[in-house]
């Protein structure tokens, strides 16, 4: 006989933890590249073909890679804040919301951009072109969708 008093646990902690783990891993990967790491390529030029989409040349340097790594780490902090795991540190609520929704918009735009051929036409014929459509852009869209779902799961209840 089914019990009426059972409630389903909220998926919010799992979603928040998954988003933070993914964002942290991406941040670490960009830092690794900034310090000269070549995976999943064999060297800088092959890595650039795979993750940037340029046919010749090396990866962007330490500065751009660390900028992206820092931005990804900041988004992980915004997710932790929304989940209630991060204090506001005295910052106004609207700044946290601006950061959260700004990051969400960037991920959504980057995800959509991958499916607009003219935006990444420079990458034609590189491994990036295929990976962008099957992995990079869908991952960005999944992060944006996860952030929307987290926002909806944690919104304050109406008075």
C-alpha positions in Angstrom: 0.0 0.0 0.0 1.5 3.4 -1.0 2.3 5.9 1.7 1.0 9.4 1.3 3.6 11.0 3.7 6.6 10.2 1.5 8.1 13.2 -0.3 10.7 13.1 -3.0 14.0 14.7 -2.0 14.9 17.9 -3.8 17.3 17.4 -6.7 18.7 20.9 -6.1 21.7 19.8 -4.1 22.7 17.2 -6.7 22.2 19.7 -9.5 24.1 22.4 -7.8 27.0 20.1 -6.9 27.1 18.8 -10.5 27.2 22.3 -11.9 29.9 23.3 -9.5 32.0 20.2 -10.3 31.7 20.8 -14.1 32.5 24.5 -13.8 35.5 23.8 -11.5 36.8 21.1 -13.9 36.5 23.4 -16.8 38.2 26.2 -14.9 41.1 23.8 -14.0 41.4 22.6 -17.6 41.7 26.2 -18.8 44.4 26.9 -16.2 46.2 23.7 -17.3 46.2 25.0 -20.9 47.4 28.4 -19.7 50.4 26.8 -18.1 51.2 24.9 -21.3 49.3 21.7 -20.9 48.5 20.1 -24.3 45.8 17.5 -23.5 43.7 16.5 -25.5 46.2 17.5 -28.2 49.8 16.4 -28.6 51.2 19.9 -28.5 50.1 23.6 -28.6 49.2 23.7 -32.3 47.2 20.5 -32.3 45.4 21.6 -29.1 44.6 24.9 -30.8 43.0 23.0 -33.7 40.9 20.9 -31.3 39.7 23.5 -28.7 40.0 26.9 -30.5 39.6 25.9 -34.1 42.5 27.7 -35.6 44.4 25.9 -38.4 47.8 27.3 -37.7 49.4 28.8 -34.6 49.4 28.1 -30.9 47.0 28.3 -28.1 46.2 31.6 -26.5 48.7 32.4 -23.8 48.6 32.4 -20.0 46.6 35.6 -19.7 43.5 34.7 -21.8 43.5 31.1 -20.4 43.6 32.3 -16.8 40.9 34.9 -17.5 38.6 32.2 -18.7 39.6 29.9 -15.8 38.8 32.8 -13.4 35.4 33.4 -15.0 34.5 29.8 -14.8 35.5 29.7 -11.2 33.4 32.8 -10.5 30.4 31.1 -12.1 30.9 28.1 -9.8 30.7 30.6 -6.9 27.5 32.2 -8.3 26.0 28.7 -8.4 27.1 28.0 -4.8 25.5 31.3 -3.8 22.2 30.4 -5.5 22.2 27.0 -3.8 22.6 28.7 -0.4 26.1 27.4 0.1 27.9 30.7 -0.2 27.3 33.8 1.9 26.7 37.0 0.1 29.9 38.5 1.5 28.1 41.8 2.1 27.5 42.3 -1.6 24.0 43.6 -2.7 21.6 40.9 -3.8 21.3 42.5 -7.3 25.0 42.1 -7.9 24.8 38.3 -7.2 21.7 38.1 -9.5 23.5 40.2 -12.2 26.5 37.8 -12.1 24.4 34.7 -12.1 22.1 35.8 -14.9 25.0 37.3 -16.8 26.9 34.0 -16.7 23.8 32.1 -17.7 23.3 34.4 -20.7 26.9 33.9 -21.8 26.6 30.1 -21.6 23.3 30.2 -23.5 24.7 32.5 -26.2 27.8 30.5 -26.6 25.8 27.3 -26.8 23.4 28.7 -29.5 26.4 30.2 -31.4 27.8 26.8 -32.0 24.8 25.9 -34.1 25.1 29.0 -36.3 27.6 28.0 -39.0 28.7 31.5 -39.9 29.9 32.3 -36.4 32.6 29.6 -36.3 33.2 29.5 -40.1 36.9 30.2 -39.4 37.2 26.7 -37.9 36.0 24.8 -41.0 38.0 21.7 -41.5 39.4 21.5 -37.9 38.5 19.0 -35.2 37.0 21.9 -33.3 34.2 22.3 -35.9 32.8 18.8 -35.2 33.5 18.9 -31.4 31.8 22.3 -31.2 28.6 20.9 -32.5 28.6 17.5 -30.6 30.2 18.6 -27.3 31.2 22.2 -26.6 28.0 23.9 -27.6 25.7 21.3 -26.0 27.7 21.5 -22.8 27.2 25.3 -22.7 23.5 24.8 -23.3 23.3 22.1 -20.6 25.1 24.5 -18.1 22.7 27.3 -18.9 19.7 24.9 -18.6 21.0 23.7 -15.3 21.4 27.2 -14.0 17.8 28.0 -15.0 16.6 24.8 -13.3 18.6 25.7 -10.2 17.2 29.2 -10.1 13.6 27.8 -10.4 14.2 25.2 -7.7 15.5 27.8 -5.2 13.2 30.7 -5.8 11.6 32.0 -2.7 8.1 30.9 -2.1 5.3 33.5 -2.5 4.1 35.1 0.7 
